[in-house]
Amino acid sequence: MARPSAFSLYFRALWLPFQRNQWVLTLVGEAELLLRRLFARAVAVADPMAMIASHLPQRPPGRVLVIGAGKASARMAEAVEQAWGPCDGLVITRYGYARACAGIEIVEAAHPVPDAAGLRATARMMAMLDGVSADDFVLALVSGGASALLVAPPEGVTLAEKQAVNAALLASGAPIGEMNIVRKHLSRVKGGRLAAAAFPARMLALMISDVPGDDPALIGSGPTVGDSSTPADARAILAGWGIDAPASVTAALARPSSVVGPDDRRLSRTENRVIAAPSQSLEAAAAMARETGLTVRILSDRIEGEARDVAAAQARMALEIQARLGAEDAPVLLLSGGELTVTRRGDGQSSGIGGPNAEFMLAMALALDGAPGIHALACDTDGVDGAAEVAGAVIGPQTLAKAHAVDCDPAAALARNDAHSFFAAIGDQVVTGPTLTNVNDFRAVLIEPAIPLR
């Protein structure tokens, strides 16, 4: 049997009174520390440096070109060069996420709304693929964020018009799968077109999934994956979410589809491989939690829906579980992942900046209403929740009391989608900086037996 880690022994020592039928603490700082360490573990196992090498073949002879986009793509490129040495190529990542590479050029651009830097870099990447031959090898590195970072609007659509549609989709509450269908049909690089541009070269696409279900066609809007959706699907999505698109966008979506079909011969030399996914990170966190004696339940790695609604449902679940826990039962940890959405409800100065993880936490705090013995954390594994440079937040039994102490109204903050300002005011944000990976949301709810203090 493996020896328990020092971390495990520390938390077991904290819980010895519980094991002797005298469980009287609610952990407070210890609970937050545990939740933060579980999140750190989930991020660490998705670090490209930890897994890229095992998915790479031996460096092929002849010309090798490395391209890619996403929040994790620069770290992926760094890992490739660690294994293969300097390579030619270009990768586009989010501002602040660049890594030093010997040969691969790293370009930073805007996310989640695209900008001119992404537009120029995408044009250069596509130009690099001109003239590749059947003897060449192209390695594509794709991760979440590529949908915004790969920018090539269709004919007649300006960057500003594409930005407007993208911003409207983000504010609408539409799920990521639907947003990415629209993005594919408003692009000349997504929906398999990047792989098609590399034909007849052989391509290996390594992907880090940030989408529920890990469908390669949805990761980064599937630049290397054939697609069967239609412009009519994209039009229906825009209409269904009440998005009034510019006339140029409407015209572009009235034309026949130019996405590359799944059976297109230009994709015949492309292999798509998902190398990291939310489920792996949840399992790693679960294993760490079990070492400390917790009972762990993984709800799902693909939960979608409005953040505040999912929070209310998980709060009810936590209270129901706590009501069934006896004095001799171990605390229960609920883990989940996926991609929640926020529907922006305010305008101008009355509206916050959203952030599904922070909004999930705020809604859960309100639903729990200070219930003792329940702590939770929700963070985005890329370190950016919505448009904020904040990974997420933590809550506990004292969250609402902290808000009262600083004269901060949690219900009003939720109403205007301003959860990030709320958690900044009470000091319970989780700020990681760039994590250099992206396997979507990580949520953990720690439930202790509701035993009165002695």
C-alpha positions in Angstrom: 0.0 0.0 0.0 1.3 3.4 -0.9 2.2 5.8 1.9 -0.2 8.6 2.5 1.1 12.0 1.3 1.9 14.7 3.8 -1.2 16.6 2.5 -3.3 13.5 3.2 -1.9 13.1 6.7 -2.5 16.8 7.5 -6.2 16.7 6.6 -6.7 13.3 8.3 -5.3 14.8 11.4 -7.8 17.6 11.2 -10.6 15.0 10.9 -9.6 12.7 13.8 -12.1 14.3 16.1 -14.8 13.5 13.6 -13.7 9.9 13.5 -14.0 9.7 17.3 -17.6 10.9 17.1 -16.7 14.4 18.1 -16.7 16.1 14.7 -17.3 19.7 15.7 -15.4 21.9 13.2 -16.5 23.4 9.9 -12.9 23.7 8.6 -13.3 27.3 7.4 -9.8 28.2 6.2 -8.9 24.5 6.0 -11.9 23.9 3.8 -10.9 26.7 1.4 -7.3 25.5 1.4 -8.5 22.0 0.5 -10.7 23.2 -2.3 -8.0 25.4 -3.8 -5.5 22.6 -3.7 -8.0 20.3 -5.5 -8.4 22.9 -8.2 -4.7 23.3 -8.5 -4.4 19.5 -9.0 -7.1 19.6 -11.7 -5.1 22.3 -13.5 -1.8 20.6 -13.1 -2.8 17.3 -14.8 -4.0 19.3 -17.8 -0.6 21.1 -18.2 0.6 20.4 -21.8 4.1 19.9 -20.5 2.9 16.9 -18.6 1.4 15.0 -21.5 2.3 16.3 -25.0 5.5 14.2 -25.3 3.6 10.9 -24.9 1.3 11.8 -27.9 4.0 12.9 -30.3 5.5 10.5 -32.8 9.2 10.6 -33.4 10.0 13.8 -35.3 9.2 13.1 -38.9 12.0 13.5 -41.5 11.7 16.4 -43.9 9.7 19.6 -43.4 7.7 20.0 -40.1 5.3 22.9 -39.6 3.7 23.6 -36.3 0.5 25.7 -36.2 -2.3 26.2 -33.8 -4.5 28.5 -31.6 -6.0 28.6 -28.2 -5.3 29.6 -24.6 -3.1 26.5 -24.1 -1.5 26.5 -27.6 1.7 28.4 -26.6 2.3 26.0 -23.8 1.7 23.2 -26.2 4.2 24.6 -28.6 6.7 24.9 -25.8 6.2 21.2 -24.9 6.6 20.2 -28.6 9.9 22.0 -28.8 11.1 20.4 -25.6 10.5 17.0 -27.2 11.5 17.8 -30.8 13.8 20.8 -30.6 13.2 24.0 -32.6 10.4 23.9 -35.2 9.0 26.2 -37.8 5.5 27.5 -37.4 3.1 30.0 -35.9 0.7 29.7 -32.9 -1.9 32.2 -31.7 -2.7 32.5 -28.1 -4.5 34.9 -25.7 -2.8 38.1 -24.5 -0.6 37.2 -21.6 -0.4 33.5 -22.4 2.7 33.5 -24.6 5.7 31.2 -24.0 9.3 31.5 -25.2 9.9 29.1 -28.1 13.1 28.7 -30.1 11.5 28.3 -33.5 7.7 28.5 -33.4 6.5 32.1 -33.5 3.9 32.9 -30.8 1.4 35.7 -31.5 -0.9 37.1 -28.9 -4.5 38.2 -29.7 -7.8 39.0 -28.1 -10.2 36.6 -26.4 -13.2 36.2 -26.1 -13.9 38.8 -28.7 -11.5 38.6 -31.7 -9.3 41.5 -32.8 -7.1 42.7 -35.6 -4.0 40.9 -34.2 -5.8 37.6 -34.5 -7.0 38.5 -38.0 -3.5 39.3 -39.2 -1.9 36.2 -37.6 -4.6 33.9 -39.0 -3.9 35.2 -42.5 -0.2 34.5 -42.0 -0.9 31.0 -40.8 -3.0 30.2 -43.8 -0.3 31.6 -46.1 2.2 29.2 -44.5 0.1 26.3 -45.6 0.2 27.4 -49.3 2.4 25.0 -51.2 2.8 22.3 -48.6 3.4 18.9 -50.2 2.5 15.3 -49.4 6.0 14.9 -48.0 5.4 17.6 -45.3 4.1 17.1 -41.8 1.8 19.6 -40.1 1.3 19.5 -36.3 -1.8 21.4 -35.3 -2.2 22.4 -31.6 -5.8 23.3 -30.8 -7.3 24.3 -27.4 -10.2 26.3 -26.1 -10.1 29.9 -27.2 -9.2 29.0 -30.8 -12.7 30.1 -31.8 -11.9 33.7 -31.1 -8.1 33.6 -31.8 -8.5 32.2 -35.4 -10.1 35.1 -37.2 -11.0 35.0 -40.9 -14.4 36.4 -41.6 -16.2 35.3 -44.8 -16.3 37.5 -47.8 -18.3 40.7 -47.2 -18.2 40.5 -43.4 -15.9 43.0 -41.6 -14.0 42.3 -38.4 -16.2 44.8 -36.6 -19.3 43.0 -37.7 -17.9 39.6 -36.7 -17.0 41.2 -33.3 -20.5 42.4 -32.8 -22.0 39.0 -33.5 -19.5 37.3 -31.2 -20.2 39.7 -28.4 -23.9 39.3 -28.8 -23.6 35.5 -28.6 -21.5 35.7 -25.5 -24.1 37.9 -23.8 -27.1 35.8 -24.9 -26.5 32.8 -22.7 -26.3 30.5 -25.8 -24.4 27.2 -25.1 -20.9 26.8 -26.5 -22.0 24.2 -29.0 -24.4 26.6 -30.6 -22.1 29.5 -30.5 -19.4 27.5 -32.3 -21.8 26.4 -35.1 -22.4 30.1 -35.9 -18.6 30.8 -35.7 -17.9 28.0 -38.2 -20.2 29.5 -40.8 -18.8 33.0 -40.3 -15.2 31.9 -40.9 -12.8 30.8 -43.6 -10.6 28.7 -41.3 -13.0 26.9 -38.9 -15.1 23.8 -39.6 -12.3 21.8 -41.1 -10.9 24.5 -43.3 -7.5 24.7 -41.6 -6.9 21.0 -42.2 -8.2 21.3 -45.8 -5.7 24.1 -46.4 -2.9 21.8 -45.3 -3.8 19.0 -47.7 -2.0 17.0 -49.1 0.4 17.2 -46.2 -0.1 14.8 -43.3 -1.6 16.5 -40.3 -1.8 15.4 -36.6 -4.0 17.7 -34.5 -3.5 17.5 -30.8 -6.4 19.0 -28.8 -7.1 20.0 -25.3 -10.9 19.9 -24.8 -12.9 22.7 -23.1 -16.3 21.6 -24.4 -18.9 19.3 -22.8 -18.6 15.9 -24.3 -15.1 16.5 -25.8 -16.4 16.6 -29.4 -13.4 17.5 -31.6 -15.7 19.3 -34.0 -16.6 21.7 -31.2 -13.1 22.3 -29.7 -12.0 25.7 -31.0 -14.9 25.4 -33.6 -13.2 22.4 -35.2 -10.6 24.0 -37.5 -9.2 20.5 -38.3 -12.5 18.5 -38.2 -15.2 18.1 -40.8 -18.6 19.4 -40.1 -22.1 18.7 -41.2 -23.9 21.7 -39.8 -25.5 24.2 -42.3 -25.9 27.9 -42.6 -29.6 27.4 -41.9 -28.5 26.0 -38.5 -26.5 29.1 -37.8 -29.4 31.3 -38.9 -31.8 29.4 -36.6 -29.4 29.8 -33.6 -29.1 33.6 -34.1 -32.9 33.9 -34.4 -33.5 31.6 -31.4 -31.3 33.8 -29.1 -32.8 37.0 -30.4 -29.6 38.2 -32.1 -30.1 40.8 -34.8 -27.2 40.2 -37.1 -25.8 42.8 -39.5 -27.0 42.6 -43.1 -23.6 41.3 -44.3 -23.8 38.4 -41.8 -27.3 37.6 -42.9 -26.1 37.6 -46.5 -23.1 35.4 -45.7 -25.4 32.9 -44.0 -27.7 32.8 -47.0 -24.9 31.5 -49.2 -24.2 27.7 -49.6 -22.1 26.3 -46.9 -18.3 26.3 -47.3 -17.5 24.2 -44.2 -15.6 21.1 -45.0 -17.8 18.0 -44.8 -16.6 15.0 -42.7 -16.0 12.9 -45.8 -14.1 15.5 -47.8 -10.9 13.9 -49.2 -8.9 16.9 -48.0 -9.3 15.6 -44.5 -8.2 12.1 -45.3 -4.6 12.7 -44.1 -5.6 14.4 -40.9 -5.7 12.6 -37.5 -7.5 14.4 -34.6 -6.6 13.4 -31.1 -7.9 14.8 -27.8 -5.0 14.6 -25.3 -6.6 16.3 -22.2 -10.2 16.6 -21.1 -12.3 17.8 -18.2 -12.9 14.2 -17.0 -9.2 13.6 -16.5 -8.9 16.7 -14.2 -12.0 15.7 -12.2 -10.7 12.2 -11.7 -7.3 13.6 -10.5 -9.0 15.9 -8.0 -11.3 13.1 -6.9 -8.3 10.8 -6.2 -6.6 13.5 -4.2 -9.8 14.1 -2.1 -10.2 10.4 -1.5 -6.7 10.2 0.0 -7.9 12.6 2.7 -10.9 10.4 3.6 -13.6 12.3 1.7 -16.5 10.5 0.0 -16.4 11.8 -3.6 -19.2 12.0 -6.1 -18.5 13.2 -9.6 -21.7 14.5 -10.9 -20.7 15.0 -14.6 -17.9 16.6 -16.6 -20.4 18.0 -19.1 -22.9 20.1 -17.2 -24.4 23.0 -19.2 -27.0 25.5 -18.4 -27.6 29.0 -16.9 -25.0 29.4 -14.0 -27.5 30.6 -11.4 -30.0 27.8 -12.2 -27.3 25.1 -11.9 -26.1 26.7 -8.7 -29.6 26.6 -7.1 -29.9 22.9 -8.1 -26.5 22.0 -6.6 -27.3 23.9 -3.4 -30.5 21.9 -3.0 -28.5 18.7 -3.6 -25.9 19.7 -1.0 -28.5 20.4 1.6 -30.3 17.1 0.9 -27.0 15.2 1.2 -26.1 17.0 4.5 -29.5 16.2 6.0 -28.7 12.5 5.5 -25.2 12.6 6.9 -24.7 11.1 10.4 -22.1 11.9 13.0 -19.9 9.1 11.8 -20.1 9.8 8.1 -17.2 11.3 6.2 -17.7 14.7 4.5 -19.0 14.5 0.9 -17.3 16.2 -2.0 -19.4 16.9 -5.2 -17.3 17.5 -8.3 -18.5 18.7 -11.7 -17.3 20.3 -14.9 -18.7 21.5 -18.1 -19.5 25.0 -19.4 -22.2 27.1 -17.8 -23.5 30.3 -19.4 -24.6 33.7 -18.2 -27.4 35.7 -19.8 -26.5 39.4 -19.4 -29.5 41.2 -17.9 -28.3 44.7 -17.4 -27.3 47.5 -19.7 -24.3 49.9 -19.6 -23.3 51.0 -16.1 -26.0 48.8 -14.5 -24.4 45.5 -15.8 -21.4 43.6 -14.5 -19.0 41.6 -16.7 -20.6 38.2 -16.1 -18.4 35.2 -15.4 -20.2 31.9 -15.1 -18.1 30.5 -12.2 -18.4 33.7 -10.1 -22.1 33.9 -10.9 -22.5 30.2 -10.0 -20.8 30.9 -6.6 -22.9 33.9 -5.8 -26.2 32.2 -6.7 -25.1 29.2 -4.6 -24.3 31.4 -1.6 -27.7 33.0 -1.8 -29.4 29.6 -2.1 -27.5 28.1 0.9 -28.2 31.2 3.0 -25.3 30.6 5.4 -25.9 26.9 5.9 -23.2 25.6 8.2 -20.7 23.1 7.0 -20.9 23.7 3.3 -18.1 25.2 1.3 -17.6 25.5 -2.5 -15.3 26.6 -5.2 -16.0 27.2 -8.9 -13.2 28.3 -11.3 -12.3 28.2 -14.9 -9.2 26.1 -15.5 -7.7 28.6 -17.8 -7.6 31.2 -15.1 -10.2 33.5 -16.8 -13.8 33.5 -15.8 -15.8 35.2 -18.5 -14.1 38.5 -19.4 -12.4 38.9 -16.0 -8.8 38.1 -15.2 -10.0 36.0 -12.3 -10.4 32.2 -12.2 -13.5 32.2 -10.0 -14.4 32.3 -6.3 -15.0 30.4 -3.1 -17.9 30.5 -0.7 -18.7 29.2 2.8 -21.1 29.7 5.7 -19.7 33.2 6.3 -20.0 34.5 2.7 -23.3 36.5 3.2 -22.1 37.8 6.6 -18.9 39.1 5.0 -21.0 40.9 2.4 -23.2 42.5 5.1 -20.1 43.7 6.9 -18.9 45.6 3.9 -22.4 46.8 2.9 -22.5 44.7 -0.3 -25.9 43.4 -1.5 -25.5 39.9 -3.0 -28.9 39.8 -4.5 -28.4 43.1 -6.3 -25.0 41.9 -7.5 -26.5 38.8 -9.0 -29.3 40.8 -10.6 -26.8 42.9 -12.6 -24.4 40.0 -13.3 -21.7 41.6 -11.1 -20.5 38.6 -9.2 -16.8 39.4 -9.8 -17.2 42.8 -8.0 -19.1 41.1 -5.2 -16.3 38.6 -4.5 -13.6 41.2 -4.9 -15.4 43.3 -2.2 -15.4 40.4 0.3 -11.9 39.0 -0.6 -13.0 35.6 -1.9 -11.9 35.7 -5.5 -9.6 32.9 -6.8 -6.8 34.6 -8.9 -4.3 32.3 -10.6 -3.0 34.3 -13.6 -2.6 32.4 -16.9 -2.7 28.7 -16.2 -1.6 27.9 -19.8 -4.2 25.2 -20.2 -8.0 25.0 -20.6 -10.2 22.1 -19.7 -13.2 24.2 -18.8 -15.0 24.8 -15.5 -14.1 23.0 -12.2 -16.7 23.0 -9.4 -16.3 21.5 -6.0 -18.8 21.5 -3.1 -17.6 20.2 0.3 -20.4 19.0 2.6 -19.8 18.3 6.2 -22.3 16.7 8.7 -24.4 19.4 10.3 -23.4 18.7 13.9 -23.9 21.4 16.5 -20.8 22.8 18.2 -20.1 21.4 21.7 
